[in-house]
Amino acid sequence: MHVDQITLKDIGLFQQEEGGSIAEHINFTRTSGGKIQLEKYLAHPLSSISRIQERQDAILLFQQDYAFLEAMQITNGTVFVMDKYFETGVNYIPHHPGLLQAYWYQFWNQQDYALLSYSVSHFTLFIQELKKWMLQFETKQSNPVIQQWIQKMQPLLSNVAFDSLPVDAKNNSMLQNIHWGHFFLYQYKTQTRLLLQYYYEIDAIYSMATAMQNFHWVFPTWIASNQPLIQMEAARHPLLEHPIGNHLNLDSQQNLLFLTGANMAGKSTYIKTIGLVVYFAHVGMGAPVSQMKLTLMDGLISNLTIADNITKGESYFFNEVQRIKNTVEKIKDGKKYCVLIDELFKGTNIQDAMKCSIKVIEGLQKLRHSLIILSTHLYEISDAISIHPNIQFSYFETQITQKELVFHYQLKPGVSQDRIGYLILEREGVVDLLDHL
């Protein structure tokens, strides 16, 4: 699934929100390398149902063996010590020294020997823990993701040298420490770095499994079809502490959702939620929904945050037009896209905005291969576009009780008629301030 940088920013995957980024929210990796690998997985949604399901199955297998994975002792401290040992210049470590030569090395290189012996204990733990992982997961090679790791790691961990590797290096003799210090630094450095990378990949999948378990996310059901479909129940934004779930049901017969509601009623959050849910599904993770069905989408495109470009002399409205133009040029190719548009044409006057919005909606609704969610504050245009049976109308209601606003954040069928701008102006004391100037 193709996703550009603007869309990634719009849905807040890596962008810092008040409560942190989405990527940080689901980061349960144990190592900094695992975190980098997780971000790589998140930045590259998959492009086939088979690859998505392979990753889903790997995550499910990790969930089934979660207690074992939780007990693994490889930490960020472990890999930090290993990296530091590789990168720090120590005096040459003798190969197969005699006892006297070993004593001399320790005597003349006390700091290097201290680093060496401490590092060997971490290398030993790392290798032994990976061997345990191999034993635990070798029966699960029907999953291609796990099979690939085992096929890559098995020859590296089956090196005959490891037959004499102690289970615990804390009681190593001086000769043993020097032997293994030499081995990992001069003979097995490249291979150990490969093992580290494979572990980072395992760590990233462990993080996905942990996030799904902690937040009660569920896997979507994939539908193999050339016709687009997105159905979800109780979709919720992952950063909200007390989210209210909402639904979505779009297909080629009803491919455009016309969304209305007052400011702060929940439109923008809902649109971002849909974007995140669709995105996570294509990454191969579960999503924050109670259930979901969808077809593979070729792209996710958003028009959520637009800004002036002072240096180029471009206005807000001009940039709105350019983003719409770029969107239409992309999605006219007949492929399946999920398109998110929030508050269309805020950068011009009402009459202009209404005319432009009707034209854009009239055009977009023709593209039955794409599923479009479009919010607007221009309730009046609903009559003009209601002639199209493939357009859904939904809104977020705002209730006013004694000049207090009550937001339910629950999607309802129809078109909003709420107009609360003046009430907010009055409630915040601006009207009173102006009256007493």
N, C-alpha and C positions, 0 to 999 in steps of 0.2 A: 504494500500500500504506500503510495507516494504522499508525503507530508512535507510541506516547506517550513522554513524557519519561522515565518510569521505565524503559521498555525500552531506550531509548538509553543511559541510565546503566548499566543492567545489563550490556549487551554491551560497554561500554567504548569506544564510538565516539569520544566527546569527553572522556570521563572520564579523568583522569590515572591511569595505572597506574604500576608501578615503572619500566617502560621507556618511559614516555610514553604518550600517547593513540594510538589507532589512526589518527585523522585526522592527527596529526603524523607518524606512521610513513610514510604514503603521500603526504605533502606534498613535492612536488618543484617547486612553483611558483617562478618567478623574481621575483615581485613580491608586495608585501603585499596589493594589490588582488586578485591572482590567488588568494592564499591564502583571502581572504574569500569569493571566488566558489566556490572548491573546497568550502569548508565549507557554503555554501548548497546546492550540488549534493548533498553528502553528507547534509544534513539533510532533504532532500525526495526520498524514493524515488518512482519513477515508477509510474503506475497503469495503463499499457497496454503490451502486448507491442510494439506498433509503435513507441512512443516509446523504449522500452528498446533495441530493435534499432537505431533511428536513432542513439542515443548510442554503442552498441557499434560500429557501422560508422564513426562519426566517430573514435573512439579507434583503430580498426584502420587507418584512413587516416593518422592521425598516426603510428602505428608504422611504416607503410610509408615515410613521409617523415621519419623520426626524425632522420637526419643533418642535413637542412635545418633543422629546428626547433631542434636542438641548437646550430646555428651562428648563430641569430638573436642580435642584439646588444642587444636591449632588456632592460635589467636593472632591478632595484629602484631603483638610483641614477638611471636615466633618468627614471622616472616620479616619483621623489621631487623631482627638480629641476623638472620640469614643474609639479607641484602647488605647490611653493614659489613659483614664479614667478607662478602665478595668485593665490596667497593673500597675497603680499607687496606692500605698497603702494609702488609706485615712482612718482616724479614723472612727470607726463604725457609720453608719448613722442610727439614730433611725427610727423605723417603726411606722407610725401613731403618731407622737409626738403631744403633745399639743402645744399651742402657746408659753408658757413659756419655755418648753423644746427645742423648735425650736430656740428661741432666744439665749438660753444658748449654743446650738450647734454652732450656727453662731458665737457667741462671742468668744468661746474657740477654734474654728477651722476655723479661718478666711480664711486661704489659701485653706484648703480642701473645704470650702463652695464656694469659688470663682471658684475653678475647677469644683465642682459639678454643680453649676448654669449655668456655661458656657457650660458644657458638655450636660446638659439636653436640652438646646436649639438646639444642633446639633442632639441629639437622636430624638427629636421631629420632626425636619426638615426631617431627614432620613425616619422615619416611614410615615410621611404624603406624602412625595414624592413617596415612594413605593406604597402607597395606590392609588395615582393618576395614577401610571403606571399600576396597576392592572385594574383600571376602563377603561383605554385607550385600553388595550390589551385583555380584557376578551372576546371580540367577535372574537378574532383571534386564538381560541384554536384548530381550525382544523389543525394548525401546531403543531406537536408533541413536538418540542423544547419549544415553548411558553406555550403549555399546561402543560408540566412538571414543568416549573417555577411557573405557577399559582397554580397548585395542591400542590406544596411544600410551597409556600408563603401564600396561603389563610388562612390555619388554624393558622399560626403564626401571621398574621395581623388581624385576626378576634377575638383575645383575648378580652374578655369583658372589661379588664382594659383600652383598648384604646378608649372605648366610651367616657371617660372623658379626653382624651389627648387633650390639647389645639391645635388649628390650628397654633398658633405662641406662643412660650414660652417666648418671650421677656418681656411680662407683667406678668409673673408668680409671685405669692406671694411666700414668703419664705417657707410657708408650702407646697405649690405645688412643689417647687424645691426639697425640702427634700424628699417628697413622691416619685417623679419620679426618683430622684437620687438613692434612696433605691431600687426601682422597677427594674431599668435596671442593677444595680450592683449585687443584691442578688437574684432576682427572674427571670430575663429574660436575663441573660448574655449569656447562651448557645444558646437560641433561636435567640438572636440578632446577634450573630456570624454567625449563619446559614443564616440569612437574608443578612448579609454582603457578604457571599460567593455567594449567588444567584445574588446579585447586581453586583459582580465582573464579573460573567458570562454574564450578560446583558451588562455590560460596554465593554466587549471584543467583543461581536457581534456588538455593536454600533460602535466600532472602525473599524471593517471590513466594515460595511455599509458606514462609513464616507470615508474610503480609496477608496472604489469603486466609490463613488460619486465624490470625489475630483480629482481622477486620470482617470476617465472615463473607468474603467475596465468593462468587460462584463462577464456574466455567460457562461460557455460552454454548448453545447448540448451533452447529454450522450447517447451513443449507446450501447444497451445491446447485446453483441455478444462475442462468444468465440474466434473470430479472432481479432487481434489487429488493432487499427486504431487511428491515430493522424493526424488531419487536423487543421491548423490554418492560419489565415491571419493577416498581420500587427502585428506580435509578436514583442514586444519591451522590452528592459531591463528597469525595473522600476527606476533605479538610474540615467539613462542618462537624461540630461537636454533637449537635442534635439534628441531623438531617431529616427532612421529610421526603420520602420516596415518591417519584412520579413516573408515569408510563410514557411510552412512545410506540406508535404502530404506523409505520410508513412502508409502502410498497409501490409498484409501478401504477397501481390503480388510484392510489392516493399518495402522491409523491411530494407534496409541499405542505408544510405546517405553517399557517399564518398565526403568529403568536402575539398577543397583546396583553397589556396590563400596565398599571401605574409604575412610576419609578419606585424602586426598592421592593417591588412585589415579588421578584424572583426570576424574571425573564433571563437576565444575563447568566445567573448561576445555573439555571436549567440548561441553557445552551452549552455552557462549558462542560456541564456534567455529561451531556450526550456525547460531546466530542471526546471526553476522557474515556467514557465507557467503550465507545467504538474503537478508540486507539488501543486501550489495554487489551481488548479482545484480539486485535491484530498482532500485538506483541506476543501473544500466546499465554497470557495470564488470565486469571479470572477477573471479574469486574464487580464494582459495587452496585449490584442489582440482586433482586430475588430470583429472577429468571430472565433469559434472553435468547432470542433466535436472530440470526442474521446471515446474510450472504457475504462472501468475500468482496470487499470494496477495493476499487483501484486507487482511490485517493480520498483524503480528508482535507477540505479547504475551508478556511474561516475568514470572515470579515468582522472581527469583533473590536479591535482597537485600532483606530486611525488617528493620525496626528498631523499637524501642520509641519511643513519642511521649510523653515525660514531660510536656510542657506540656498535652497533651490528656488525660493520664491513661490512655493506651491501651497495652496490653501488646503484646508481640511476637506472641503467639498471636492476639490480636484483630486485629492488622494483617494477619497471615497470612490469617485468615478473610475480611477485607474485600477483600484483593487477589484471592482465589479467587472471591469473590462478584462482583466487578467483571469478572473474566475471563469467568465463565460468562454474565453478562448480555450481554457483548459478542458472544461467539461463538455464542450460541443463535439468531442471526438467519439461519442457513443459508449464510452466506458462508464463504469459504475462509480459515482462519487457521492460522498456525504458532504453537504455544503451547509455551513453555519454562518448566518448573517444576523448581526445584532444592531437594532436601531438604524435602519436604513435611512440615509440622506438626512442626517442631523445638521449638516453644514450649510443648508440653504433655507430660504423662506418656505412657509407652509405650502403655498400654492405650487411652487417649483418642486418641492419634495413629494407632494402627492402625485403630480404628473410623472415625475421620474420613477417613483416607486411602482405605480401602476404599470408603466412600461416594462420595468425590470421583471416584475412578478408575472406579467402576461407572457414574457419570453421564457423565463425560467420554468414555468409550469409545463411547457412543451417537452422538456427534457425528461421523459419518463424513465430513462436509465439512471437518473440521479435522484437522490433523496435530499430534500432541502428543508431546513428550518430557518424561518425568517421572522424576526421580531420587529415591531414598529410601534411608534407612539401615534401614528396616523390612523386612528380607528375608522375615520370617515371613508377610507378607500375600500373597506370590506365589501360594500355594496357592489362596487364596480367589478370586483374579481369573484364574487360569489356565484357567477354563472358557470364557473369551472368545477365540475364534480370531483376533480382530483385534488382540490385544495381543502385541507382540514382547517378548522378554526378553533383555536383554544386560547384560554386566557388565565391569568392569575388575578384573583379577586382581592380587592382591598375594601375592608369595612371601616366605616367612620362612626365612632361612638363618642359623643360629647367632644367633638373636635380632636379625638385621639384616633390614630391610624392603627388598624389591626390587620396584620398580614398572615394569611393562612398557608401560603406557599404551596397550595394544592391546585394542580391543573384542572380546569373545568372546560367543557365544550362551549363554544360560542366566542363572542367578541366583547372585550371589556368596554365599559362606558365610564370608567372611573377617571375623574379629573381632580387631582389633589394638589396641583402645583400652588394655587393661591392659598389653599388651606395650610400648606407647609410654610409658605411665606408669612402667613398670619400667626401660625403657632410659634414660629421662631422669633416673633416680635419685630420682624422687619416692617410690617405694615404700620405698627404703632410708632416705630422710629421715624418712618417717613411722614406720618401724619403730624408729628410734633416738630418737624424741621422749621 
